[in-house]
Amino acid sequence: MMKTLVKRVLLLIATLLLVTILAFVAFSIIPGDPTSSILGVEATPEQIAALRDRLGLNLPIWQRYLHWLGGLLTGDLGESYNYGMPVAQLLATCVTHTLTLAVLAFVLIVAISLPLGIIAARYEGGVVDRVLTILNQITMSVPNFVAGILLVYVFGLVLRLFQPGAIVSPQTGWGPYLWYMLFPALAVALPRSAMTVKMLRGAILSELGQDYIRTAYSKGNSKSSALWRHVLRNAMIPVVTFLAMTVADIMAGSIVVEQVFGIPGLGKMLVTSIGNRDYPVVQAIVVLIATVVVVCNFAADLLYRVMDPRLRGR
Amino acid sequence: MMLQIEHLNIAFPNPKGHFEAVKDFSLHVEEGQVIGIVGESGSGKSMTAHAIMGLLDRKSVKVSGSIRFEGVELLDLTRTQMRSYQGKDLSIIFQEPMTSLNPTMKIGPQVEEALRIHTKMPPKERKQRALEAMALAGLPNGEQLYHQYPHQLSGGMRQRVMIAAALVLRPKLLIADEPTTALDVTIQAQILDTLREINRKEGIAILFISHDLGVIRALCHHVVVMQQGEIVEAGDVEQVFHHPQQGYTQRLIASRPTRTKLKAGGSHG
């Protein structure tokens, strides 16, 4: 177990290093010069040369990478070309918004799909199961930004449960802030919840057909006790992996849905910064998002081993 | 009479008509008896075992006739009423020891599960009973196995765990549905010894199901031969083995590999 853990941690570090290289190289080789977006088209060649020198753009790429990586490791994300302020400071509030949105969406996915998946499987073929199957099909095929627009319309404009576009800052109060974030989180969570319900239902039904469930019944278990005591833990194993992959999807979904709800999160910052060729900001966001996804997958891998004794020690 | 099965019919209704898996099956089992049911696969022997245990799906399988256990008609019981017999007076072990245990549950809780369901015994006492049942099933190192998972055990040991779990409440009847078919021959002999011991020491009646008349002969007093859902021959096991009345029974006996036949087979290739 210890050996596996060490191996996994090393693999995690290697993956993150690769991410930094890709993020750095990709934005260094795409056409476009950050100096022109900073100085404008009328800048003199002398001005451009001076700026390139100041930003370190004349150094070879590997030197620039190492310098950037060194800063990254010590928490210095560099300075934004565009805003002239440290990237860390610039991103602080964006990160709060996006992470709050992502965590809220994940909690919603778990809270919605686990009970519904269990009920659908427990009463397979019943009214609830059939209604859920239809709802699932619809929800799954609606993209999250469309769900977002519908939520803005219904809950924001018709029912007036929140004021679209007028985001409350967490400084004024976490309650109103989370209430506002609940609606975009729902937009991100709905399509994924539908998939998770379908997946969990299938996993439970497949486990219910296994030999050990027949053994459980032969000992006098009712259908419910067989489900809770025997099936769930086994059925959750594939679902945990699926939920870990969901994290990547949530991050991507959040970026789009932020636009619909007017949230100044990482998504908005990313789009603006790419337009401005503000590479330090873009690279920091890419590395940040990749780190969240990779770390969540790592956590899922560990959880997977805890849940399935057959994988321990491997 | 402990178990009395009369004119049992098991059918699978489907759009094209009925498929009758078991037809007019009758069998009596007295306390402490060891009875064998033999037949090739598809002869309906496992189906009969599942019917006695109440494990057939009530929606898709039609069971008629009578299965009386200590005077109670099991076929008239609701599912909830039937549960009070399952794992308590009636127990079963299956053919596949590799898949019949829950892979993510430790051995201990699986062995004592029937105690948890049917009694209000405190955990400490349950564990004591589980360890006793494991010793009876030929697992002397129960204390160590208690905290292990099924995948850490061999097939033979898993089947012993299944036996221990089935015995933990000292049932009156243990149904053994091809319990040694998936195991190799030496382990098979050891498991048969264990079952014989359990019958002798605890007086638990055993209904032993196999496709192998030789295995039945090593364990049972009485045998029922089934073919395509029907009983074709029944009687004292030695009688049936040495003087089979039916061609089917003769073929079952002849199909057992013997030393001479193995030699003859070897010369071919």
Interface residues (C-beta under 8 A of the other chain):
Chain A: Q210 D211 Y212 R214 T215 A216 Y217 S218 K219 G220 N221 S222 S225 H230 R233 N234 I237 M307 D308 P309 R310
Chain B: M53 L55 T80 R83 S84 Y85 Q86 G87 K88 S91 I92 F94 E96 T99 S100 L101 N102 P103 T104 M105 E113 A114 I117 H118 Y149 H151 M162 A165
